[in-house]
Amino acid sequence: CVGVLAGAGELEVLVWQRDKPTILSTGVQEFSFQPGSTGLRLLAKLVASTSEQLGFRTPILPDRFEAVIEAGSSLEGISCDVMCQAVLQDKVKGDGSHVYSCVCSPREDGARKLKAALKIGPKCKNEGDVLAGVRGLPGVPELLARGCMPLTDQPFIITAPLGQTLSADSGANQLLQSIKDVAVTVRELYQHKVMQLDVSPLNIVVDPMSGTTYLIDYHIAGDVSAPSTMPSCNLHFASIARLGGQPPTLSGELESLLYTLTYWACDGAVPWKHASTHTSVAAMKLYTMTRGFEAKVLVHCKANLAPALRRLKNLFFRPVYRANVSVDEFLVYREDVNVDEFLVVCDELIQEVQQAELEGSAGMEED
């Protein structure tokens, strides 16, 4: 990654090397548009460098290109002009994929334009195959088109709708409803022999038009009968069992939802955010969800989400009574959480939040 810092009369180029945790710098150079300016020569050399010299290559995108809508869509077989608008994610999960917002304009009179997401990268073929196989399931984005990009021949997929990610400011009711909706989605996927394997905040979006929650990003999704044991997803949201090298499970997908809600409730300040290895992330999660839950989570989370976090946490980390229990054994990790049990708790929590909001509104009106 190359960055340029420029001021009124100075310029500095910084190079971050992915394979080494170091940043190289040219130092501050004099910069002007006068002949002989060191900074000007440096900038000109940078602009003229090839991708091989820079060490990376950005995808070459045409102004627009043609794509044919997939079978199963209401616009099946219709050709569209696809125009990119903005970069949404760059180098997704380090696999070289790029995600853009785009507009699909059908070449048919009266057909409305569609706002969608365009993903380009080496694993898009697998993702397209997965999405085609689970078309129509609740909370799964619709595969509009797939193919290879002109100029680069890289695989691409186009999906809809173009959703928005959530945050602590989205409100307790919305966050809990989305958690419940995704739980239903992972159950439906599992019944169709598919696990998404990367449940995390960036992969949960809400359609601003319909309010529907979607679980996106299936580039590492796997078959239930032959799951990968390595947690190639975001370690911060993977289940403890999976971090320990165990095959992913439906319960593990739900456990990822617990960590997602914790992330939202704490506005990103989860205790394991600086851990970087499978072992360290797993150890921090186990400690936090057992002995450190009050001090490490509840003190940082939104007050109206604290009861929800506590109850959902207890589905996975539940105390077991014994006469000789040690501190380390006090809470035992569970791997067999049932989806229906998870959904019942979600429903109860949503009702509690809605009731609290109604009581709060009534109190304000009386004042």
Order of alpha helices (4+ residues) and beta strands (2+ residues): beta-beta-beta-beta-alpha-alpha-beta-beta-beta-beta-alpha-beta-beta-beta-alpha-beta-beta-beta-beta-alpha-alpha-alpha-alpha-beta-beta-alpha
